[in-house]
Amino acid sequence: MKPSTLSRTPLYQYHLAHGARMVEFAGWEMPMLYGSIIEEHLQVRRSGGVFDVSHMGRLAFAGPDAGSVLERLCTRAITTMAQGQCRYSLVCDDDGGCRDDTLVYRLAPQRYLMVCNAANRIKLLQHIDQVRGELDFDLCDETFDTLMLALQGPKVIDTLSSVAGEIAALKRYRFLTRDLLGARVMISRTGYTGEDGVEMIVPTVAAGDLVDLLGRFDSVISPAGLGARDTLRMEAAMPLYGHELTEDLDPLAAGLTFAVKLDKGEADDAGSFIGQEALREIARRGPRRTLAGLRLAGRRTARQGMVVRRDGGEIGRVTSGCLSPTLGVPIAMAYLDAAHAEIGGTVQVDLGRTSVRADVVALPFYKR
């Protein structure tokens, strides 16, 4: 058998031991599911699930100008963050298109960590090298020296508090570091499912001890794969790079205005970011298209790229769709012409050989 050229996370054997169906994703061999996407999805909603997200990039910045380069890259203010705080942000190109969406953690006055999408890690490393100029900072790709877990669900915080009591007091988008599993572990109260929970970054050397810890909680927080992660984030209307976010789409159209500080550099000392002027112009004229929620009639699901019509004319295209395990109906996100994206409107989704009626509904589809 030809050896795999795909990267494997430190928890690869853990996945096999739990019966995972492994698939290629962004150059990694990752678990799609362990038994049933629907059951894993519902387990997260009612109790807890653990996702291996070690494939995501972890880029460490350190030095006098670490904050300055991140201000240049990110659409949100970075150096105003407190130590122990993290922020969701976008990295844009000159035209305002999205190179990636990221989480940035402030570790110390001159130390930061950026978590990025697996498919964009190399691209971002190249981009950072192009914009660094004379800025004085060190950049270290820690992706293969650490692993990353997302533990999500209503029972996660109480369960993990038995081994790290301070988690219960941790606020949203804050993190802490502590000795656990014989290593220094970072725990942040963030997630990508619409549920409460944490994400943990753990040195690779502690993988074995981490597996033992997960075994203790298996009845409450059980393994979940990429399939359930996708349906969960769709219900919560969280954008996915390559679907709702691309270099041809701007974050304002995606409804991510909270993550774009258009006056950055004017009201503070942060400095402007790449793509800021283009996004200001988009904001002035208003987006021509906007991300909308669709609730489809029947049971058939929409897929990325399917055409959305009104009165026979094309008004947009689907970016993501699934049969919602929580709601029991097909849902989708789509970019629609702004003039036709009003909530309560009715459209038709072209499924190929047939079309189906869909109602335009508010996002997110699900709130805990």
BAKESE-487947 format. One record per residue (C-alpha): residue number from 1; residue in one letter; x, y, z negated. Coordinates in Angstrom, 3 decimals. Layout:
<recs>
<rec k="NUM" r="a" xx="X" yy="Y" zz="Z"/>
...
</recs>
This chain:
<recs>
<rec k="1" r="m" xx="0.000" yy="0.000" zz="0.000"/>
<rec k="2" r="k" xx="1.349" yy="3.415" zz="0.946"/>
<rec k="3" r="p" xx="2.049" yy="5.516" zz="-2.162"/>
<rec k="4" r="s" xx="-0.189" yy="8.535" zz="-2.686"/>
<rec k="5" r="t" xx="1.235" yy="11.943" zz="-1.749"/>
<rec k="6" r="l" xx="-1.372" yy="13.653" zz="-3.919"/>
<rec k="7" r="s" xx="-0.477" yy="15.185" zz="-7.259"/>
<rec k="8" r="r" xx="-1.855" yy="13.448" zz="-10.338"/>
<rec k="9" r="t" xx="-2.696" yy="15.045" zz="-13.663"/>
<rec k="10" r="p" xx="-1.211" yy="13.695" zz="-16.918"/>
<rec k="11" r="l" xx="-4.656" yy="12.176" zz="-17.639"/>
<rec k="12" r="y" xx="-4.757" yy="10.022" zz="-14.492"/>
<rec k="13" r="q" xx="-4.695" yy="6.728" zz="-16.419"/>
<rec k="14" r="y" xx="-7.397" yy="8.052" zz="-18.760"/>
<rec k="15" r="h" xx="-9.654" yy="8.573" zz="-15.742"/>
<rec k="16" r="l" xx="-9.025" yy="5.074" zz="-14.406"/>
<rec k="17" r="a" xx="-9.667" yy="3.567" zz="-17.833"/>
<rec k="18" r="h" xx="-13.082" yy="5.254" zz="-17.868"/>
<rec k="19" r="g" xx="-13.991" yy="3.968" zz="-14.400"/>
<rec k="20" r="a" xx="-13.586" yy="7.217" zz="-12.497"/>
<rec k="21" r="r" xx="-14.077" yy="7.423" zz="-8.751"/>
<rec k="22" r="m" xx="-10.989" yy="9.363" zz="-7.679"/>
<rec k="23" r="v" xx="-11.003" yy="11.717" zz="-4.678"/>
<rec k="24" r="e" xx="-8.651" yy="14.189" zz="-3.009"/>
<rec k="25" r="f" xx="-9.227" yy="17.786" zz="-4.086"/>
<rec k="26" r="a" xx="-6.893" yy="20.676" zz="-3.226"/>
<rec k="27" r="g" xx="-3.906" yy="18.335" zz="-3.011"/>
<rec k="28" r="w" xx="-4.718" yy="16.488" zz="-6.246"/>
<rec k="29" r="e" xx="-6.233" yy="13.104" zz="-7.030"/>
<rec k="30" r="m" xx="-9.181" yy="14.016" zz="-9.226"/>
<rec k="31" r="p" xx="-12.226" yy="12.272" zz="-10.774"/>
<rec k="32" r="m" xx="-15.430" yy="12.953" zz="-8.818"/>
<rec k="33" r="l" xx="-17.609" yy="10.968" zz="-11.214"/>
<rec k="34" r="y" xx="-17.427" yy="8.175" zz="-13.759"/>
<rec k="35" r="g" xx="-20.875" yy="6.704" zz="-13.223"/>
<rec k="36" r="s" xx="-23.564" yy="9.217" zz="-12.335"/>
<rec k="37" r="i" xx="-23.267" yy="12.924" zz="-11.562"/>
<rec k="38" r="i" xx="-26.771" yy="13.493" zz="-12.925"/>
<rec k="39" r="e" xx="-26.055" yy="11.714" zz="-16.219"/>
<rec k="40" r="e" xx="-22.748" yy="13.553" zz="-16.669"/>
<rec k="41" r="h" xx="-24.488" yy="16.842" zz="-15.912"/>
<rec k="42" r="l" xx="-27.253" yy="16.192" zz="-18.458"/>
<rec k="43" r="q" xx="-24.729" yy="14.988" zz="-21.037"/>
<rec k="44" r="v" xx="-23.056" yy="18.411" zz="-20.853"/>
<rec k="45" r="r" xx="-26.380" yy="20.219" zz="-21.168"/>
<rec k="46" r="r" xx="-27.570" yy="18.215" zz="-24.204"/>
<rec k="47" r="s" xx="-24.312" yy="17.357" zz="-26.009"/>
<rec k="48" r="g" xx="-20.877" yy="17.742" zz="-24.436"/>
<rec k="49" r="g" xx="-18.577" yy="16.803" zz="-21.593"/>
<rec k="50" r="v" xx="-14.828" yy="16.939" zz="-21.034"/>
<rec k="51" r="f" xx="-13.408" yy="17.949" zz="-17.661"/>
<rec k="52" r="d" xx="-9.800" yy="17.539" zz="-16.621"/>
<rec k="53" r="v" xx="-8.973" yy="20.855" zz="-14.910"/>
<rec k="54" r="s" xx="-5.206" yy="20.372" zz="-14.939"/>
<rec k="55" r="h" xx="-5.135" yy="20.924" zz="-11.178"/>
<rec k="56" r="m" xx="-5.760" yy="24.641" zz="-11.711"/>
<rec k="57" r="g" xx="-2.665" yy="26.838" zz="-11.497"/>
<rec k="58" r="r" xx="-1.094" yy="28.252" zz="-14.671"/>
<rec k="59" r="l" xx="1.284" yy="31.132" zz="-13.953"/>
<rec k="60" r="a" xx="3.212" yy="32.758" zz="-16.811"/>
<rec k="61" r="f" xx="4.371" yy="36.397" zz="-16.566"/>
<rec k="62" r="a" xx="6.932" yy="37.857" zz="-18.964"/>
<rec k="63" r="g" xx="9.033" yy="41.006" zz="-19.103"/>
<rec k="64" r="p" xx="8.774" yy="44.821" zz="-19.238"/>
<rec k="65" r="d" xx="6.680" yy="45.049" zz="-16.044"/>
<rec k="66" r="a" xx="4.565" yy="41.904" zz="-16.479"/>
<rec k="67" r="g" xx="1.505" yy="44.013" zz="-17.241"/>
<rec k="68" r="s" xx="2.217" yy="46.407" zz="-14.371"/>
<rec k="69" r="v" xx="2.292" yy="43.710" zz="-11.694"/>
<rec k="70" r="l" xx="-0.934" yy="42.211" zz="-13.037"/>
<rec k="71" r="e" xx="-2.574" yy="45.650" zz="-12.928"/>
<rec k="72" r="r" xx="-1.554" yy="45.850" zz="-9.282"/>
<rec k="73" r="l" xx="-2.962" yy="42.391" zz="-8.557"/>
<rec k="74" r="c" xx="-6.169" yy="42.357" zz="-10.615"/>
<rec k="75" r="t" xx="-9.447" yy="44.216" zz="-10.204"/>
<rec k="76" r="r" xx="-9.852" yy="44.646" zz="-13.982"/>
<rec k="77" r="a" xx="-7.707" yy="46.459" zz="-16.509"/>
<rec k="78" r="i" xx="-5.137" yy="44.081" zz="-17.958"/>
<rec k="79" r="t" xx="-2.816" yy="46.067" zz="-20.229"/>
<rec k="80" r="t" xx="-5.775" yy="47.356" zz="-22.253"/>
<rec k="81" r="m" xx="-6.540" yy="43.810" zz="-23.406"/>
<rec k="82" r="a" xx="-5.778" yy="42.932" zz="-27.005"/>
<rec k="83" r="q" xx="-3.410" yy="40.094" zz="-27.774"/>
<rec k="84" r="g" xx="-5.544" yy="36.952" zz="-27.913"/>
<rec k="85" r="q" xx="-8.002" yy="38.248" zz="-25.313"/>
<rec k="86" r="c" xx="-8.627" yy="36.933" zz="-21.800"/>
<rec k="87" r="r" xx="-10.485" yy="38.436" zz="-18.834"/>
<rec k="88" r="y" xx="-12.062" yy="37.158" zz="-15.670"/>
<rec k="89" r="s" xx="-10.751" yy="39.083" zz="-12.668"/>
<rec k="90" r="l" xx="-10.377" yy="38.996" zz="-8.901"/>
<rec k="91" r="v" xx="-7.242" yy="39.242" zz="-6.797"/>
<rec k="92" r="c" xx="-8.130" yy="41.040" zz="-3.558"/>
<rec k="93" r="d" xx="-6.497" yy="41.876" zz="-0.254"/>
<rec k="94" r="d" xx="-6.249" yy="45.372" zz="1.230"/>
<rec k="95" r="d" xx="-9.733" yy="45.094" zz="2.777"/>
<rec k="96" r="g" xx="-11.375" yy="44.063" zz="-0.507"/>
<rec k="97" r="g" xx="-11.673" yy="40.385" zz="0.371"/>
<rec k="98" r="c" xx="-11.084" yy="37.853" zz="-2.418"/>
<rec k="99" r="r" xx="-7.753" yy="36.051" zz="-2.443"/>
<rec k="100" r="d" xx="-8.850" yy="34.283" zz="-5.628"/>
<rec k="101" r="d" xx="-10.706" yy="34.641" zz="-8.901"/>
<rec k="102" r="t" xx="-8.656" yy="34.173" zz="-12.051"/>
<rec k="103" r="l" xx="-8.539" yy="34.263" zz="-15.831"/>
<rec k="104" r="v" xx="-5.761" yy="36.372" zz="-17.368"/>
<rec k="105" r="y" xx="-4.665" yy="35.814" zz="-20.984"/>
<rec k="106" r="r" xx="-2.638" yy="38.317" zz="-22.999"/>
<rec k="107" r="l" xx="-0.192" yy="36.267" zz="-25.068"/>
<rec k="108" r="a" xx="2.001" yy="39.110" zz="-26.381"/>
<rec k="109" r="p" xx="2.781" yy="42.750" zz="-25.446"/>
<rec k="110" r="q" xx="4.923" yy="41.638" zz="-22.495"/>
<rec k="111" r="r" xx="3.613" yy="38.109" zz="-21.901"/>
<rec k="112" r="y" xx="0.556" yy="36.993" zz="-19.920"/>
<rec k="113" r="l" xx="-0.857" yy="33.828" zz="-18.399"/>
<rec k="114" r="m" xx="-2.912" yy="33.704" zz="-15.211"/>
<rec k="115" r="v" xx="-5.106" yy="30.672" zz="-14.458"/>
<rec k="116" r="c" xx="-5.990" yy="30.397" zz="-10.767"/>
<rec k="117" r="n" xx="-7.676" yy="27.947" zz="-8.423"/>
<rec k="118" r="a" xx="-5.651" yy="24.924" zz="-7.349"/>
<rec k="119" r="a" xx="-6.108" yy="25.627" zz="-3.642"/>
<rec k="120" r="n" xx="-4.732" yy="29.175" zz="-4.047"/>
<rec k="121" r="r" xx="-1.753" yy="28.646" zz="-6.364"/>
<rec k="122" r="i" xx="0.937" yy="28.612" zz="-3.663"/>
<rec k="123" r="k" xx="-0.748" yy="31.466" zz="-1.803"/>
<rec k="124" r="l" xx="-0.792" yy="33.585" zz="-4.962"/>
<rec k="125" r="l" xx="2.832" yy="32.815" zz="-5.756"/>
<rec k="126" r="q" xx="3.767" yy="34.069" zz="-2.290"/>
<rec k="127" r="h" xx="1.546" yy="37.130" zz="-2.677"/>
<rec k="128" r="i" xx="3.105" yy="38.015" zz="-6.035"/>
<rec k="129" r="d" xx="6.568" yy="37.738" zz="-4.502"/>
<rec k="130" r="q" xx="5.525" yy="40.139" zz="-1.734"/>
<rec k="131" r="v" xx="4.173" yy="42.837" zz="-4.067"/>
<rec k="132" r="r" xx="6.676" yy="42.668" zz="-6.927"/>
<rec k="133" r="g" xx="9.050" yy="45.262" zz="-5.413"/>
<rec k="134" r="e" xx="11.374" yy="46.604" zz="-8.109"/>
<rec k="135" r="l" xx="9.157" yy="45.541" zz="-11.003"/>
<rec k="136" r="d" xx="11.042" yy="43.776" zz="-13.780"/>
<rec k="137" r="f" xx="9.325" yy="40.541" zz="-14.823"/>
<rec k="138" r="d" xx="9.805" yy="36.785" zz="-14.750"/>
<rec k="139" r="l" xx="7.244" yy="34.456" zz="-13.225"/>
<rec k="140" r="c" xx="7.087" yy="30.787" zz="-14.204"/>
<rec k="141" r="d" xx="4.737" yy="28.221" zz="-12.683"/>
<rec k="142" r="e" xx="3.737" yy="26.081" zz="-15.688"/>
<rec k="143" r="t" xx="1.164" yy="23.992" zz="-13.831"/>
<rec k="144" r="f" xx="3.129" yy="20.752" zz="-14.015"/>
<rec k="145" r="d" xx="4.437" yy="21.276" zz="-17.560"/>
<rec k="146" r="t" xx="0.961" yy="21.535" zz="-19.099"/>
<rec k="147" r="l" xx="-2.477" yy="20.019" zz="-18.742"/>
<rec k="148" r="m" xx="-5.811" yy="21.791" zz="-19.039"/>
<rec k="149" r="l" xx="-9.161" yy="20.553" zz="-20.316"/>
<rec k="150" r="a" xx="-12.619" yy="22.121" zz="-20.350"/>
<rec k="151" r="l" xx="-14.860" yy="20.846" zz="-23.149"/>
<rec k="152" r="q" xx="-18.378" yy="22.156" zz="-22.616"/>
<rec k="153" r="g" xx="-21.746" yy="21.635" zz="-24.252"/>
<rec k="154" r="p" xx="-23.889" yy="22.640" zz="-27.254"/>
<rec k="155" r="k" xx="-22.179" yy="20.230" zz="-29.671"/>
<rec k="156" r="v" xx="-18.582" yy="20.955" zz="-28.650"/>
<rec k="157" r="i" xx="-17.764" yy="23.754" zz="-31.106"/>
<rec k="158" r="d" xx="-19.057" yy="21.898" zz="-34.159"/>
<rec k="159" r="t" xx="-17.293" yy="18.703" zz="-33.078"/>
<rec k="160" r="l" xx="-13.908" yy="20.322" zz="-32.452"/>
<rec k="161" r="s" xx="-14.137" yy="22.320" zz="-35.685"/>
<rec k="162" r="s" xx="-13.412" yy="19.086" zz="-37.525"/>
<rec k="163" r="v" xx="-9.813" yy="19.230" zz="-36.232"/>
<rec k="164" r="a" xx="-9.417" yy="22.998" zz="-35.749"/>
<rec k="165" r="g" xx="-11.763" yy="24.864" zz="-38.077"/>
<rec k="166" r="e" xx="-10.921" yy="28.319" zz="-36.699"/>
<rec k="167" r="i" xx="-12.599" yy="27.480" zz="-33.369"/>
<rec k="168" r="a" xx="-16.037" yy="28.205" zz="-34.855"/>
<rec k="169" r="a" xx="-15.097" yy="31.852" zz="-35.443"/>
<rec k="170" r="l" xx="-13.510" yy="32.322" zz="-32.010"/>
<rec k="171" r="k" xx="-15.372" yy="34.906" zz="-29.920"/>
<rec k="172" r="r" xx="-16.166" yy="34.550" zz="-26.227"/>
<rec k="173" r="y" xx="-13.199" yy="35.339" zz="-23.985"/>
<rec k="174" r="r" xx="-10.789" yy="35.136" zz="-26.895"/>
<rec k="175" r="f" xx="-8.170" yy="32.479" zz="-27.471"/>
<rec k="176" r="l" xx="-5.902" yy="31.190" zz="-30.203"/>
<rec k="177" r="t" xx="-2.754" yy="29.119" zz="-30.322"/>
<rec k="178" r="r" xx="-2.095" yy="26.556" zz="-33.013"/>
<rec k="179" r="d" xx="-0.110" yy="23.410" zz="-33.725"/>
<rec k="180" r="l" xx="-2.179" yy="20.383" zz="-32.766"/>
<rec k="181" r="l" xx="-1.272" yy="16.938" zz="-31.445"/>
<rec k="182" r="g" xx="2.348" yy="17.604" zz="-32.348"/>
<rec k="183" r="a" xx="2.513" yy="20.509" zz="-29.880"/>
<rec k="184" r="r" xx="1.574" yy="24.181" zz="-29.476"/>
<rec k="185" r="v" xx="-1.927" yy="24.246" zz="-27.981"/>
<rec k="186" r="m" xx="-3.900" yy="27.187" zz="-26.556"/>
<rec k="187" r="i" xx="-7.678" yy="27.109" zz="-27.068"/>
<rec k="188" r="s" xx="-9.951" yy="29.680" zz="-25.368"/>
<rec k="189" r="r" xx="-13.716" yy="30.103" zz="-25.680"/>
<rec k="190" r="t" xx="-14.377" yy="30.183" zz="-21.973"/>
<rec k="191" r="g" xx="-15.990" yy="27.876" zz="-19.452"/>
<rec k="192" r="y" xx="-17.595" yy="27.311" zz="-16.082"/>
<rec k="193" r="t" xx="-20.832" yy="25.453" zz="-16.820"/>
<rec k="194" r="g" xx="-23.237" yy="27.913" zz="-18.416"/>
<rec k="195" r="e" xx="-22.747" yy="26.174" zz="-21.773"/>
<rec k="196" r="d" xx="-20.712" yy="27.126" zz="-24.821"/>
<rec k="197" r="g" xx="-17.378" yy="25.420" zz="-25.267"/>
<rec k="198" r="v" xx="-13.640" yy="25.805" zz="-24.934"/>
<rec k="199" r="e" xx="-10.764" yy="25.298" zz="-22.546"/>
<rec k="200" r="m" xx="-7.504" yy="23.871" zz="-23.871"/>
<rec k="201" r="i" xx="-3.992" yy="24.159" zz="-22.418"/>
<rec k="202" r="v" xx="-1.730" yy="21.435" zz="-23.801"/>
<rec k="203" r="p" xx="1.934" yy="20.580" zz="-23.112"/>
<rec k="204" r="t" xx="2.166" yy="17.485" zz="-20.924"/>
<rec k="205" r="v" xx="4.231" yy="15.689" zz="-23.575"/>
<rec k="206" r="a" xx="1.152" yy="15.602" zz="-25.837"/>
<rec k="207" r="a" xx="-1.081" yy="13.842" zz="-23.275"/>
<rec k="208" r="g" xx="-1.065" yy="10.532" zz="-25.133"/>
<rec k="209" r="d" xx="-2.100" yy="12.090" zz="-28.448"/>
<rec k="210" r="l" xx="-4.785" yy="14.084" zz="-26.629"/>
<rec k="211" r="v" xx="-6.279" yy="10.898" zz="-25.188"/>
<rec k="212" r="d" xx="-6.454" yy="9.447" zz="-28.705"/>
<rec k="213" r="l" xx="-8.238" yy="12.591" zz="-29.923"/>
<rec k="214" r="l" xx="-10.758" yy="12.458" zz="-27.077"/>
<rec k="215" r="g" xx="-11.485" yy="8.857" zz="-27.987"/>
<rec k="216" r="r" xx="-12.635" yy="9.971" zz="-31.433"/>
<rec k="217" r="f" xx="-15.282" yy="12.225" zz="-29.889"/>
<rec k="218" r="d" xx="-16.318" yy="10.005" zz="-26.982"/>
<rec k="219" r="s" xx="-19.919" yy="9.503" zz="-28.173"/>
<rec k="220" r="v" xx="-20.500" yy="13.279" zz="-28.325"/>
<rec k="221" r="i" xx="-18.126" yy="14.672" zz="-25.678"/>
<rec k="222" r="s" xx="-17.757" yy="12.190" zz="-22.832"/>
<rec k="223" r="p" xx="-15.847" yy="12.402" zz="-19.513"/>
<rec k="224" r="a" xx="-17.405" yy="14.341" zz="-16.639"/>
<rec k="225" r="g" xx="-16.130" yy="14.729" zz="-13.085"/>
<rec k="226" r="l" xx="-15.957" yy="17.349" zz="-10.370"/>
<rec k="227" r="g" xx="-19.448" yy="16.458" zz="-9.141"/>
<rec k="228" r="a" xx="-21.131" yy="17.443" zz="-12.400"/>
<rec k="229" r="r" xx="-18.863" yy="20.468" zz="-12.730"/>
<rec k="230" r="d" xx="-20.185" yy="21.691" zz="-9.389"/>
<rec k="231" r="t" xx="-23.886" yy="21.184" zz="-10.171"/>
<rec k="232" r="l" xx="-23.462" yy="22.796" zz="-13.603"/>
<rec k="233" r="r" xx="-21.756" yy="25.899" zz="-12.223"/>
<rec k="234" r="m" xx="-24.387" yy="26.179" zz="-9.470"/>
<rec k="235" r="e" xx="-27.216" yy="26.225" zz="-12.014"/>
<rec k="236" r="a" xx="-25.306" yy="28.946" zz="-13.878"/>
<rec k="237" r="a" xx="-24.689" yy="30.784" zz="-10.541"/>
<rec k="238" r="m" xx="-20.937" yy="30.901" zz="-11.088"/>
<rec k="239" r="p" xx="-19.068" yy="31.544" zz="-7.823"/>
<rec k="240" r="l" xx="-16.670" yy="28.976" zz="-6.384"/>
<rec k="241" r="y" xx="-13.734" yy="29.965" zz="-4.212"/>
<rec k="242" r="g" xx="-14.269" yy="28.708" zz="-0.668"/>
<rec k="243" r="h" xx="-18.036" yy="29.048" zz="-1.067"/>
<rec k="244" r="e" xx="-19.223" yy="32.291" zz="-2.695"/>
<rec k="245" r="l" xx="-15.718" yy="33.811" zz="-2.638"/>
<rec k="246" r="t" xx="-13.368" yy="33.976" zz="0.346"/>
<rec k="247" r="e" xx="-11.055" yy="36.517" zz="1.914"/>
<rec k="248" r="d" xx="-13.948" yy="37.442" zz="4.233"/>
<rec k="249" r="l" xx="-16.240" yy="38.224" zz="1.292"/>
<rec k="250" r="d" xx="-15.934" yy="41.045" zz="-1.229"/>
<rec k="251" r="p" xx="-16.706" yy="40.673" zz="-4.965"/>
<rec k="252" r="l" xx="-19.349" yy="43.423" zz="-4.917"/>
<rec k="253" r="a" xx="-21.507" yy="41.434" zz="-2.511"/>
<rec k="254" r="a" xx="-21.039" yy="38.442" zz="-4.825"/>
<rec k="255" r="g" xx="-22.558" yy="40.420" zz="-7.692"/>
<rec k="256" r="l" xx="-19.270" yy="40.572" zz="-9.601"/>
<rec k="257" r="t" xx="-19.354" yy="44.323" zz="-10.256"/>
<rec k="258" r="f" xx="-18.523" yy="43.690" zz="-13.935"/>
<rec k="259" r="a" xx="-15.148" yy="42.334" zz="-12.827"/>
<rec k="260" r="v" xx="-14.229" yy="45.277" zz="-10.569"/>
<rec k="261" r="k" xx="-13.023" yy="48.510" zz="-12.214"/>
<rec k="262" r="l" xx="-13.356" yy="50.992" zz="-9.372"/>
<rec k="263" r="d" xx="-11.996" yy="53.916" zz="-11.426"/>
<rec k="264" r="k" xx="-8.922" yy="51.994" zz="-12.530"/>
<rec k="265" r="g" xx="-5.927" yy="54.285" zz="-12.664"/>
<rec k="266" r="e" xx="-8.068" yy="57.407" zz="-13.057"/>
<rec k="267" r="a" xx="-9.492" yy="56.965" zz="-16.544"/>
<rec k="268" r="d" xx="-6.493" yy="55.063" zz="-17.937"/>
<rec k="269" r="d" xx="-2.823" yy="54.347" zz="-17.312"/>
<rec k="270" r="a" xx="-3.464" yy="50.997" zz="-15.641"/>
<rec k="271" r="g" xx="-2.734" yy="52.033" zz="-12.057"/>
<rec k="272" r="s" xx="-4.735" yy="51.148" zz="-8.961"/>
<rec k="273" r="f" xx="-5.166" yy="47.605" zz="-7.645"/>
<rec k="274" r="i" xx="-4.813" yy="46.191" zz="-4.145"/>
<rec k="275" r="g" xx="-8.117" yy="46.591" zz="-2.295"/>
<rec k="276" r="q" xx="-9.443" yy="49.310" zz="-4.603"/>
<rec k="277" r="e" xx="-10.033" yy="51.936" zz="-1.903"/>
<rec k="278" r="a" xx="-11.795" yy="49.439" zz="0.357"/>
<rec k="279" r="l" xx="-14.088" yy="48.382" zz="-2.491"/>
<rec k="280" r="r" xx="-14.827" yy="52.017" zz="-3.338"/>
<rec k="281" r="e" xx="-15.985" yy="52.540" zz="0.234"/>
<rec k="282" r="i" xx="-18.162" yy="49.403" zz="0.095"/>
<rec k="283" r="a" xx="-19.698" yy="50.656" zz="-3.159"/>
<rec k="284" r="r" xx="-20.381" yy="54.094" zz="-1.606"/>
<rec k="285" r="r" xx="-22.273" yy="52.727" zz="1.394"/>
<rec k="286" r="g" xx="-23.734" yy="49.744" zz="-0.454"/>
<rec k="287" r="p" xx="-23.091" yy="46.086" zz="0.429"/>
<rec k="288" r="r" xx="-24.570" yy="44.937" zz="3.732"/>
<rec k="289" r="r" xx="-25.206" yy="41.490" zz="2.271"/>
<rec k="290" r="t" xx="-25.699" yy="40.174" zz="-1.207"/>
<rec k="291" r="l" xx="-25.582" yy="36.834" zz="-2.996"/>
<rec k="292" r="a" xx="-29.080" yy="35.552" zz="-3.702"/>
<rec k="293" r="g" xx="-30.670" yy="32.534" zz="-5.329"/>
<rec k="294" r="l" xx="-32.974" yy="30.222" zz="-3.381"/>
<rec k="295" r="r" xx="-35.440" yy="27.698" zz="-4.779"/>
<rec k="296" r="l" xx="-36.389" yy="25.278" zz="-2.015"/>
<rec k="297" r="a" xx="-39.707" yy="23.514" zz="-1.532"/>
<rec k="298" r="g" xx="-39.669" yy="19.710" zz="-1.397"/>
<rec k="299" r="r" xx="-36.664" yy="17.568" zz="-2.350"/>
<rec k="300" r="r" xx="-34.137" yy="18.106" zz="0.443"/>
<rec k="301" r="t" xx="-31.034" yy="20.097" zz="-0.446"/>
<rec k="302" r="a" xx="-29.328" yy="22.857" zz="1.492"/>
<rec k="303" r="r" xx="-25.623" yy="22.673" zz="2.334"/>
<rec k="304" r="q" xx="-22.931" yy="25.269" zz="2.885"/>
<rec k="305" r="g" xx="-23.259" yy="27.017" zz="6.230"/>
<rec k="306" r="m" xx="-26.961" yy="26.330" zz="6.785"/>
<rec k="307" r="v" xx="-28.808" yy="29.277" zz="8.334"/>
<rec k="308" r="v" xx="-31.431" yy="31.234" zz="6.398"/>
<rec k="309" r="r" xx="-34.168" yy="32.867" zz="8.482"/>
<rec k="310" r="r" xx="-37.080" yy="35.247" zz="8.083"/>
<rec k="311" r="d" xx="-39.664" yy="35.793" zz="10.830"/>
<rec k="312" r="g" xx="-37.510" yy="33.692" zz="13.130"/>
<rec k="313" r="g" xx="-34.380" yy="35.837" zz="12.782"/>
<rec k="314" r="e" xx="-31.195" yy="34.860" zz="10.992"/>
<rec k="315" r="i" xx="-30.722" yy="36.848" zz="7.757"/>
<rec k="316" r="g" xx="-27.991" yy="34.858" zz="6.031"/>
<rec k="317" r="r" xx="-26.233" yy="31.575" zz="5.308"/>
<rec k="318" r="v" xx="-26.120" yy="29.153" zz="2.414"/>
<rec k="319" r="t" xx="-22.894" yy="29.022" zz="0.389"/>
<rec k="320" r="s" xx="-23.750" yy="26.215" zz="-2.077"/>
<rec k="321" r="g" xx="-26.700" yy="23.955" zz="-2.747"/>
<rec k="322" r="c" xx="-27.778" yy="20.946" zz="-4.802"/>
<rec k="323" r="l" xx="-30.734" yy="19.202" zz="-6.381"/>
<rec k="324" r="s" xx="-30.676" yy="20.767" zz="-9.844"/>
<rec k="325" r="p" xx="-30.543" yy="17.978" zz="-12.460"/>
<rec k="326" r="t" xx="-31.839" yy="20.341" zz="-15.158"/>
<rec k="327" r="l" xx="-34.685" yy="21.920" zz="-13.183"/>
<rec k="328" r="g" xx="-35.515" yy="18.956" zz="-10.954"/>
<rec k="329" r="v" xx="-35.760" yy="21.063" zz="-7.780"/>
<rec k="330" r="p" xx="-33.380" yy="21.951" zz="-4.932"/>
<rec k="331" r="i" xx="-31.497" yy="25.213" zz="-5.496"/>
<rec k="332" r="a" xx="-29.008" yy="27.117" zz="-3.389"/>
<rec k="333" r="m" xx="-26.986" yy="30.301" zz="-3.287"/>
<rec k="334" r="a" xx="-26.800" yy="32.237" zz="-0.042"/>
<rec k="335" r="y" xx="-25.514" yy="35.526" zz="1.289"/>
<rec k="336" r="l" xx="-28.512" yy="37.401" zz="2.679"/>
<rec k="337" r="d" xx="-28.794" yy="40.729" zz="4.460"/>
<rec k="338" r="a" xx="-29.318" yy="43.230" zz="1.650"/>
<rec k="339" r="a" xx="-32.614" yy="44.368" zz="3.171"/>
<rec k="340" r="h" xx="-34.040" yy="40.834" zz="2.870"/>
<rec k="341" r="a" xx="-32.662" yy="39.774" zz="-0.523"/>
<rec k="342" r="e" xx="-35.460" yy="41.040" zz="-2.743"/>
<rec k="343" r="i" xx="-36.507" yy="38.676" zz="-5.529"/>
<rec k="344" r="g" xx="-39.912" yy="37.158" zz="-4.829"/>
<rec k="345" r="g" xx="-39.451" yy="37.086" zz="-1.079"/>
<rec k="346" r="t" xx="-39.875" yy="33.960" zz="1.038"/>
<rec k="347" r="v" xx="-37.409" yy="32.660" zz="3.618"/>
<rec k="348" r="q" xx="-36.821" yy="29.550" zz="5.705"/>
<rec k="349" r="v" xx="-33.699" yy="27.405" zz="5.379"/>
<rec k="350" r="d" xx="-32.685" yy="25.567" zz="8.569"/>
<rec k="351" r="l" xx="-31.816" yy="22.006" zz="7.514"/>
<rec k="352" r="g" xx="-30.984" yy="20.867" zz="11.031"/>
<rec k="353" r="r" xx="-33.881" yy="18.885" zz="12.479"/>
<rec k="354" r="t" xx="-36.340" yy="20.738" zz="10.288"/>
<rec k="355" r="s" xx="-36.631" yy="23.812" zz="8.124"/>
<rec k="356" r="v" xx="-37.996" yy="24.310" zz="4.637"/>
<rec k="357" r="r" xx="-39.536" yy="27.246" zz="2.785"/>
<rec k="358" r="a" xx="-37.520" yy="28.784" zz="-0.033"/>
<rec k="359" r="d" xx="-38.301" yy="31.472" zz="-2.577"/>
<rec k="360" r="v" xx="-35.700" yy="34.134" zz="-3.360"/>
<rec k="361" r="v" xx="-35.202" yy="33.969" zz="-7.123"/>
<rec k="362" r="a" xx="-33.097" yy="35.709" zz="-9.744"/>
<rec k="363" r="l" xx="-29.657" yy="34.395" zz="-10.650"/>
<rec k="364" r="p" xx="-28.647" yy="32.483" zz="-12.657"/>
<rec k="365" r="f" xx="-31.026" yy="29.578" zz="-12.206"/>
<rec k="366" r="y" xx="-30.279" yy="28.366" zz="-15.734"/>
<rec k="367" r="k" xx="-29.505" yy="30.102" zz="-19.022"/>
<rec k="368" r="r" xx="-28.789" yy="28.260" zz="-22.244"/>
</recs>
